[in-house]
């Protein structure tokens, strides 16, 4: 049985540069869609956060304005998150995780990883272990911010020179946050040495695979990224819908 570690943030508040504070968390469909893929395939999933604190959803991820879904679609998304309540409310602490116990790591987005995962030493240790062992790491939307924690003993970023994507500055501009975020995923990854790639237009599905790293640009990329990760682990094609 395949074992995948889903690494989540436990952050719920993000200070903005204009003095406001935004409520944050994981982006719902970036958790529910991959978990649906993994569960259907019979994967053993372990969820983990810094200190084992509960992972909370970003409330904007349940709104028609934030998702483009109808009110009924938003309610269905709430129901899907509630179906994973035990996994999300009682995760394992990252400190307790031993990377060799898993075949791959998956990091969902939402702004929360930009608060804690990007600088969490245990997140960095887990990702570095996967990197050295050749185990796949997948991250979607703002999830690639967690990659910033992954350095060697000299402080060198282990993903320098890798092709990757994440939520883009163009998409941040679309949601009116580009000018008030403390930093953006795209700019920080590029600054560290990533070869950044974005899709032909904002919000469209876009995946990038380079060696053991698989990244997805935005919420539309979450399910395809999970399917691609399974295909990588199975050595074949993405699972049938």
N, C-alpha and C positions, 0 to 999 in steps of 0.2 A: 504493500500500500504506500502510495506517495504521501509525503508529509510536507506541508507548506506552512511556514510561519507568516502570519499576517501581522505586520508591525504597524501599530497605530499610535497616534499622538493622544495625550491626555489633556492637552491645553484647551481652554475654553474662552480665553480673552486675548485680544491682540491690540496693543496700543497703536494708534495711527499718528502720523506726524502733525496732524492739525489739532491734536489734543483730545480727539474722540477715542473711544475704545469700542472695538467691534467684537461681538460674540462670534466665536469660531468653534470648529470641531472638524470631524471628518465629513466629507461630502457624501451624502447618503448613497447615491447610486454607484459611487466608486468603491463602496463596501458591499452593497447588496448584489450588484451584478457579478463581480468576481466570485463572491461566496456561492452564488447560484451555480456558476460554472464549476467550481471546485466540488461542491456537494454532489452535483449530478454525476461527476466523474468518480465519486467515491474517495476523494482525497481526504486525508486526516488533516484538519486545519487547527492550528493553535493561534490564538490571538494574544498579543502582548503589548504592553505600554510601559512607559517609564514609571517605576515604583508600583506597577500593577494597579494604577488608578483607573477608574472607569473611562471608557472612550465615549464621548458625547458627539451627537450629530450637530452640524451647523444648521441652525433653524432656517436659514435662507434656502437650504437645500430641499425644503418641503414646500416652497412657495411657487406659484405659477411664474412669478417674475424671475425667480432664481433658476428655474429649471426648464421653463417653456412647456411644462405639463399642464393639463387641465386640473381643476380641483379634485376630480376623482382620481386622476393619475397621481397627484400629490398624496392623497390618502392611501393609495395602494403602496406608495413608497414608504410612508409611515408604518404601514402594516408589515412591510417586508423588513424594515429595521427592527420592529418589535419582535419579529420572529427570530431574530438573532440576539435578543436582549441578554440572554445568559452569557454568550460569548463576549458581548461588549461591556457588560456591567462587572464582570469578574475575570478580567484578563490576567495572564501571568506577568510578573515583573520582568522587564528586559534583563535585569541583573541575574535572573535565574536561568536565562536561556543559554543553552549550549548549541552553537550553530551546527555542529556535526550531527545533531539529531534530526535535521531537516534537509529536504532535497532542494528547497528553494525558499526565497524570501519575497514577499509581495508587500509593497507599501502604498496604500491608498492616499489620496490627496484630501483637499480641504486646506484652509490656511493654517490649521493647527500644527502641522509638521514644521512650519517656519518659526514656531515658538520654542519647541522643545527637542524634536528629533534631530534637527540640523546640528545641534551641539551636544547631544547626549553621548557620553563615552561608551555606554553599553550598546547603543545603536551602532556607533562606529566600530566597536569590536565585532559585533555580529556580521556587519557588512564586510569588514576586512577579512574575517574568517571565510565567508562565502567566496570572496574575491580570490583569496589564495588557493582555496580548494577547487575552484572552477564550478561552484554551484551557482545556478542562475539567480540573479536579482532583478526583480521587476518593480517599477514604480510609475505611478500615473499622476498627472496633473501637477499639484504642488508636492506630491510624494517625493519626487527627485530631490527636493531640498534636503531630505534625510541623507543623501549621498555626500553632502558636505561634511558630515561627521567622520567620514572614512579616510583616515590618513595613516601613514606609517610612523615609525618611532621618531623620525626626523621632522614630522609635520607635513610631509609631501602628500598631496591628494592622490589617492590610488586610482582615480578615474580621469586623471589628466590625459587629454588626447582622445578620449572616447567620444564617439558620436552619440548624441542623446537629444531628448526633447523634454519639455515640461509645459505647464501653462505659460503662455507667452505674454510679453508686454502688451501686444495688441489686444489680447483678450482681457488683460487687466484694465486697459483703457476702456474697453466696452462696458465693463462693470463699474466704471468710475472710481477705481481704486489706485490706478497707476501713480497718481500724484500724491497719494497720502500713505502708501505703504512704506515701512521702514526700509525695505529692500524687496527686490523681486527675484523669483526663482531663476528666470532667464538670465538676468544680469549677473547674478552671483555664480551660476554654473559656468558662464562664459569667462568670468574673471578668474575662476580657478583653473581654467584650461580645457573646458569642454568644447567640442565641436558641435554647436547647437544647430538643430534643424527644426523647422516648423512646417506645418502643412500648407497647402496652396491658399487656404483661407481660414480665418479664425473659426473655431468651434467644430471644424470637421475632424473626423477620425484621422489620427496620424500616429503611427508606431515607428520606432527606431530600434534596431537590434545591432549591437556591436559586442562581439565576443560574448561574455556572460551577462551583459547588461541589456535589459529590455525596458524601454520607456514608452509611455503614452502621453499625448499632449494635453488631453482635456477629458471631461466626463464621457464624451462620446467614444473615447478610446479605452474605457475601463474594461468592458466585456471582451472586446477583441484582444486586449493585452493579456487578460487571464487565459483566453483560449490559446494565444500564441505561446504563453508560458507552459501550458500543459503539452502543447505540441512539441516544444523543446524538450520537455522531460520525457515524453513518450517516444521521441525520435521519429515522429510522424507528422501528420497533418492536424490542424485544429479539430476538436471534437465537433460532431454534427450538432446542429441547433436542435 
